[in-house]
Amino acid sequence: MDFCLRLGTTEILKGIKKDTKKNIVFSCQLLHFLGSPNIDDLNTRSSRMISLATTKTVAEEDSGNGNNSPWERTTASAIGNDQSRAKAKAVDLGKKGVTLTFADGIWIDRQYPLKRSFQKMAKNVYRTEAKAVDFKTQAEQVEKEINLWAETETNGLIKELIKPGRFCQNPPAIVHANALYFKGAWDDPFEPSSSDMKFHLLDGGTIWVPFLFGNHRYEYYGSFETFKVLRLPYGTGNDVDKRFSMYIFLPNRSNGLQDMIQEFNSDPGLFHKRTKLEKVDIAWLRIPKFKFSNTFTLSETMKELGLTLPFQMGGGPTGMVDWELVNCPNAQYMLKISFIIQKSFIEVNEDGTEAAACDESDDDMGYCLEELPKPKPLHFVADHPFMFMIKEDMSDTVFFTGAVLNPLEQN
C-alpha cells in the first residue's frame, strides 16, 4: 500500500475513534507528491494524473490570454472535451459520462523569488504558474482569492478551504493548493426509489435511511474471509480508454469496519495482489444514498507515519526558491511546511456520483475482472458501515477513498 493510501486508511481509523457516526472522504491523488522518493517519480505521478485529462487554461477561457492566472485547469470529460468552465457546471449525466477536473495553484510571498527551473517545471509538469503575493499586508485578500479558486475549480462544492483570518494570524511563505472534481453517471443507473431501510451503526444503534435498489444486476463481485467487494462502473461515454468505478468494501460483520481496515494496513498485499472479481448476478443490491463533506488537517498523521522532514526547519520546499535574490540571511533554513489541509465532498445517488477535494500546501490495487457463464445469484446489502474507493481502472489510479458510518450525517 503506498503512502497516500495508507494515510487515507489511517485517517479513517482516527476518525472512527473520534466519532463513530461521522462519515469520511479523502483524496489520495492530491497528495501524490508526498509519496514520491525523487523528482523523477513525482513527475511521473503528476504526468499520469494529467494524462487522464485534456488541458484548458482558465485564464484563456476567462479573458482570452494565459498571462493573468496562477493556475491552469485540467479537464477530462467522457461526454465531450469542448466544454468551457461555465458549461462544466451543468453536466448531463444521462449521457453516461465522467467529468474529471484537476487543478494546481501556487501562491508565494514576494520575498521568495522562484528559480526559473522550478517555474518551468511548474508550467510544463504541473500545468500551473506561481503567483507572487503579499501574505503579510494582504492576507485577507489572498485568503479570499484562494477560496474563490477552490470554489470555482470544484464547481461550487468546496466553498471555504481557508478559514478567514488564518493567514492574518500566521502568514505563510508559500501556499500550494490543488483541487479535484469528479462527476460520474452510473453505467447502469438505479431506479428512483423512496423506500428506506435499516442501517446498523457502529455503536449498535439503527436508523432508517434512503437506499439505492437494484435487482438482478450483473456486477463484478468478490467474497473473501472477512469482507466483500463490489465494483460499480461509471459510464465511459465516448472515451473508451478510461474506465472509472466505485468499489465498495463491506465487512461481513456489521461492526467490522475497523478490523477490516486494520487488516488492510497490516497486510499491504491485500491491495497489491491481483484479486479476481467475478461478474455475477446480484439478485438483491442495496446501497444507501449519501452526501457529506469533511476537512482534515493532515500534518500530524503524516508525522506519525514517518514523514517528518518537510515539517522541520529547512526541510520545506527550499529547492524552488532562488536564495541568491533573498535579502535575508539563513532564510532557507527557516522554510518549512506549516500545515496541510484537505477538504472533500461526495454525493452518491441514483444517477451517479459527484465528488470534490481541495488540498492546501500508485495505487497498485489492480483487480482482475473475470466474466463467468451462468453466475450464481447473490445478495449485496450495505446496511452497515463500509469503505469505498473511486478509481480509474485502466491506470489503477485511486482518486477518492472514504467510509460511510452514517448515511444521514452530512458533517
C-alpha positions in Angstrom: 0.0 0.0 0.0 1.5 3.3 -1.0 1.9 6.2 1.4 -1.1 8.2 0.3 -3.5 5.3 0.5 -2.0 4.4 4.0 -2.6 8.0 5.0 -6.2 7.7 4.0 -6.9 4.5 5.8 -5.1 5.8 8.9 -7.3 9.0 8.8 -10.4 6.8 8.6 -9.4 4.8 11.7 -8.6 8.0 13.6 -11.9 9.5 12.5 -13.8 6.4 13.8 -12.2 6.6 17.2 -13.2 10.3 17.5 -16.8 9.8 16.2 -18.4 6.5 15.2 -21.1 8.4 13.2 -19.1 10.9 11.2 -18.5 9.9 7.6 -15.1 10.3 5.9 -13.9 11.1 2.4 -10.3 11.6 1.4 -8.5 12.2 -1.9 -5.3 10.2 -2.3 -4.2 11.8 -5.6 -4.0 15.4 -4.3 -1.1 14.2 -2.0 0.7 12.2 -4.6 3.8 14.4 -4.2 4.3 13.2 -0.6 4.9 9.6 -1.6 7.5 10.4 -4.3 11.1 9.4 -3.4 12.6 11.7 -6.1 11.7 14.4 -8.6 11.5 11.8 -11.5 8.9 9.8 -9.7 7.0 12.9 -8.8 7.0 14.0 -12.4 5.8 10.5 -13.5 2.9 10.6 -11.0 1.9 14.1 -12.0 2.0 13.3 -15.7 -0.1 10.2 -15.1 -2.7 12.3 -13.3 -2.8 14.9 -16.0 -2.8 12.3 -18.8 -6.3 11.3 -17.6 -7.5 14.7 -18.7 -7.2 17.2 -21.5 -5.9 20.6 -20.7 -7.5 24.0 -20.8 -6.1 27.2 -19.4 -8.5 29.0 -17.0 -7.1 32.4 -18.0 -7.6 31.6 -21.7 -11.2 30.6 -21.1 -12.0 33.7 -19.0 -10.0 36.5 -20.5 -8.6 35.3 -23.8 -5.0 35.1 -22.7 -2.9 33.0 -20.3 -0.9 35.8 -18.6 -3.1 36.6 -15.5 -3.8 33.3 -13.8 -1.6 31.4 -11.3 -3.2 28.1 -12.2 -4.4 26.1 -15.1 -7.4 23.8 -15.3 -7.2 20.1 -16.4 -10.5 18.6 -17.5 -11.3 15.1 -18.7 -14.8 14.6 -20.0 -16.2 11.5 -21.5 -19.2 13.5 -22.8 -17.2 15.9 -24.7 -13.9 17.8 -24.2 -15.1 21.1 -25.7 -16.9 22.2 -22.6 -15.9 25.6 -21.1 -15.6 26.1 -17.4 -19.1 27.6 -17.2 -20.7 24.7 -19.1 -18.9 22.1 -16.9 -21.2 23.1 -14.0 -24.2 21.6 -15.8 -23.1 18.1 -16.8 -25.7 15.9 -18.4 -25.3 12.6 -16.5 -27.9 11.0 -18.8 -25.1 10.7 -21.4 -23.3 8.2 -19.2 -20.1 10.3 -19.0 -17.5 11.2 -16.5 -16.1 14.7 -15.9 -12.8 14.9 -14.0 -11.1 18.2 -13.1 -7.7 18.6 -11.6 -6.1 21.9 -10.9 -3.0 23.2 -9.2 -2.4 26.7 -7.7 0.8 28.1 -6.1 0.9 31.4 -4.2 4.3 32.5 -2.9 5.3 35.5 -0.8 7.0 38.2 -2.8 10.2 38.0 -0.6 10.8 34.5 -2.0 11.6 34.7 -5.8 11.4 31.3 -7.5 14.1 29.7 -9.6 13.5 29.7 -13.3 14.0 26.0 -13.4 11.1 25.5 -10.9 8.9 28.0 -12.8 9.5 26.0 -16.0 8.7 22.6 -14.2 5.6 24.1 -12.6 4.3 25.2 -16.0 5.3 22.1 -18.0 4.7 19.3 -15.4 2.0 20.7 -13.1 0.4 22.9 -15.7 0.4 25.9 -13.2 2.1 29.2 -12.7 3.2 30.6 -9.3 1.6 33.9 -8.3 3.6 36.4 -6.2 1.5 37.8 -3.3 2.0 39.7 -0.1 0.8 37.5 2.7 1.8 40.0 5.4 -0.1 43.1 4.3 -2.8 41.5 2.0 -3.5 38.3 3.9 -7.3 38.7 3.8 -7.3 39.4 0.1 -5.2 36.3 -0.6 -7.5 34.1 1.6 -10.5 35.2 -0.5 -8.6 34.6 -3.7 -7.6 31.0 -2.8 -11.2 30.3 -1.5 -12.7 31.6 -4.8 -10.2 29.4 -6.7 -11.2 26.3 -4.7 -14.9 27.0 -5.1 -14.6 27.6 -8.9 -12.4 24.5 -9.6 -14.8 22.2 -7.6 -18.0 23.6 -9.3 -19.0 25.2 -6.0 -18.7 22.2 -3.8 -15.7 23.4 -1.7 -16.6 27.0 -0.6 -14.1 27.7 2.3 -10.8 25.9 2.1 -9.1 28.6 4.2 -10.9 29.9 7.3 -11.0 33.7 7.4 -8.2 35.1 9.5 -5.9 32.1 9.3 -3.2 33.9 7.2 -3.5 37.1 9.4 -2.6 35.1 12.5 0.3 33.2 10.9 1.3 34.5 7.4 2.8 31.6 5.3 5.6 31.8 2.9 4.2 29.5 0.2 0.7 28.1 -0.4 0.4 25.1 -2.7 -3.3 24.2 -3.3 -4.8 21.6 -5.6 -8.4 20.8 -6.4 -10.0 17.6 -7.7 -13.6 17.4 -9.0 -15.3 14.3 -10.2 -18.8 13.8 -11.5 -19.8 10.4 -13.0 -23.0 8.7 -14.1 -23.5 5.0 -13.4 -23.1 2.8 -16.4 -26.4 1.2 -15.2 -28.4 3.8 -13.3 -30.5 2.8 -10.4 -34.3 3.2 -10.5 -35.6 6.2 -8.5 -37.0 4.9 -5.1 -38.4 6.5 -2.0 -38.0 3.3 0.1 -36.0 3.4 3.3 -34.1 0.5 5.0 -32.5 0.0 8.4 -28.8 0.9 8.6 -26.8 -0.5 11.6 -24.4 1.9 13.3 -21.1 1.1 14.9 -22.5 1.9 18.3 -25.2 -0.8 18.0 -28.0 1.6 17.1 -30.1 1.5 13.9 -31.5 4.3 11.7 -33.8 4.3 8.7 -32.1 5.8 5.6 -32.9 6.0 1.8 -31.3 3.3 -0.2 -30.5 2.6 -3.9 -32.3 -0.6 -5.0 -31.2 -2.9 -7.7 -32.5 -6.4 -8.6 -30.7 -9.0 -10.8 -27.9 -6.6 -11.8 -24.7 -8.2 -13.3 -21.8 -6.6 -11.4 -18.2 -7.6 -10.6 -18.1 -9.0 -7.1 -15.7 -10.8 -4.8 -16.2 -12.5 -1.4 -13.3 -13.0 1.0 -12.9 -14.3 4.5 -13.9 -11.1 6.4 -15.3 -8.8 3.7 -17.0 -8.5 0.3 -16.1 -6.2 -2.6 -18.5 -4.8 -5.2 -17.5 -2.8 -8.3 -20.0 -0.3 -9.7 -18.8 1.1 -13.1 -19.4 4.6 -14.3 -20.3 5.1 -18.0 -17.5 5.6 -20.4 -19.4 7.8 -22.9 -17.2 8.4 -25.9 -14.0 7.9 -24.1 -13.3 4.1 -24.1 -9.7 4.5 -22.9 -10.8 5.5 -19.4 -12.9 3.3 -17.1 -13.9 4.7 -13.7 -15.6 2.7 -11.0 -16.6 2.9 -7.4 -15.5 -0.1 -5.2 -17.4 -0.8 -2.0 -15.6 -2.8 0.7 -18.3 -4.3 3.0 -17.2 -6.1 6.2 -19.1 -9.3 6.9 -19.8 -8.2 10.5 -21.9 -5.1 11.0 -19.3 -3.6 13.4 -16.3 -5.0 11.4 -15.1 -1.8 9.6 -12.2 -1.0 11.9 -10.9 -4.6 11.9 -11.2 -4.7 8.1 -9.2 -1.5 7.6 -6.6 -2.6 10.2 -6.3 -5.8 8.2 -5.6 -3.8 5.1 -2.9 -1.7 6.9 -1.2 -4.8 8.4 -1.2 -6.7 5.1 -0.4 -4.4 2.2 -0.6 -7.5 -0.1 -4.4 -7.2 0.1 -4.1 -4.1 -2.1 -1.1 -5.1 -4.2 -2.1 -8.6 -5.3 -4.4 -9.0 -8.2 -7.7 -10.3 -6.8 -10.3 -11.7 -9.1 -13.7 -10.2 -9.1 -16.3 -12.3 -10.9 -19.2 -10.9 -12.9 -22.2 -12.4 -11.1 -26.0 -11.9 -10.8 -26.6 -9.7 -7.8 -30.2 -10.7 -7.1 -30.5 -8.1 -4.3 -28.3 -5.0 -4.4 -28.9 -2.4 -1.7 -26.6 0.7 -1.2 -27.5 3.7 0.9 -27.6 7.2 -0.6 -25.1 9.5 1.0 -23.9 13.1 0.8 -21.3 14.6 3.0 -18.1 16.7 3.3 -15.3 16.9 5.8 -12.0 18.7 6.5 -8.6 17.2 7.6 -5.5 18.7 9.0 -3.1 16.1 7.8 0.2 17.2 9.2 0.2 15.2 12.5 -0.9 12.0 10.8 1.9 12.3 8.2 4.4 12.7 11.1 3.0 9.6 12.8 3.6 7.7 9.6 7.3 8.8 9.5 7.1 11.8 7.1 8.7 14.4 9.3 11.3 16.2 7.2 9.0 18.7 5.3 7.7 20.0 8.7 11.2 20.7 10.1 13.1 23.9 9.8 14.9 23.8 6.5 13.0 20.7 5.4 10.4 22.6 3.3 10.4 23.3 -0.4 13.8 25.1 -0.4 14.8 23.9 -3.8 12.2 26.1 -5.6 13.5 29.4 -4.3 16.3 31.4 -5.7 18.1 32.2 -2.5 20.7 34.5 -4.0 17.9 37.0 -4.5 16.5 36.7 -1.0 17.7 39.6 1.3 17.5 37.6 4.5 20.5 35.7 6.0 19.8 32.0 6.7 16.2 32.3 5.4 16.4 29.0 3.6 17.0 27.2 7.0 13.7 28.6 8.3 11.4 27.5 5.4 9.2 24.5 6.3 5.6 23.2 5.7 3.5 24.5 8.5 0.3 22.5 7.8 -1.6 20.6 5.1 -5.4 20.9 4.9 -7.7 18.8 2.8 -11.4 19.5 2.4 -13.5 16.9 0.5 -17.1 16.4 -0.6 -19.0 13.4 -2.1 -22.6 12.6 -3.1 -23.9 9.3 -4.3 -27.5 8.9 -5.7 -29.5 7.1 -8.4 -27.7 8.9 -11.2 -24.2 8.6 -10.1 -21.5 10.3 -8.0 -20.3 13.8 -7.5 -17.1 14.4 -5.5 -14.5 17.1 -4.9 -11.4 17.7 -2.8 -9.0 20.5 -2.2 -5.6 20.4 -0.6 -3.5 23.2 0.7 0.2 23.3 0.7 0.5 4.4 -7.5 -2.2 2.8 -6.3 -1.3 -0.8 -7.0 -4.7 -2.3 -6.1 -5.4 -3.8 -9.5 -8.5 -6.1 -9.7 -8.6 -8.7 -12.3 -12.1 -8.8 -13.8 -13.4 -12.1 -15.0 -16.8 -12.8 -16.5 -18.1 -16.3 -15.8 -21.0 -18.1 -17.5 -24.3 -18.6 -15.6 -23.2 -17.0 -12.3 -25.0 -17.8 -9.1 -27.4 -15.1 -7.8 -26.1 -13.3 -4.7 -27.1 -10.6 -2.3 -25.1 -7.4 -1.6 -26.7 -5.3 1.1 -24.6 -2.4 2.5 -26.7 -1.9 5.6 -23.8 -1.2 7.9 -20.6 0.9 7.8 -18.4 0.3 4.8 -15.3 1.7 3.0 -15.4 2.9 -0.6 -13.0 4.0 -3.4 -13.4 5.8 -6.7 -10.8 4.5 -9.1 -9.7 4.7 -12.8 -9.3 1.0 -13.6 -7.1 1.2 -16.7 -4.3 3.1 -14.8 -5.0 1.7 -11.3 -5.4 5.3 -10.0 -7.4 5.8 -6.9 -8.9 9.3 -6.7 -11.1 9.1 -3.6 -11.4 6.8 -0.6 -13.6 7.1 2.4 -16.0 5.4 4.8 -19.8 5.7 5.3 -20.6 5.4 9.0 -24.0 7.1 9.0 -25.6 7.9 5.6 -27.8 10.6 7.1 -24.9 12.6 8.5 -23.7 15.4 6.2 -20.9 16.5 8.6 
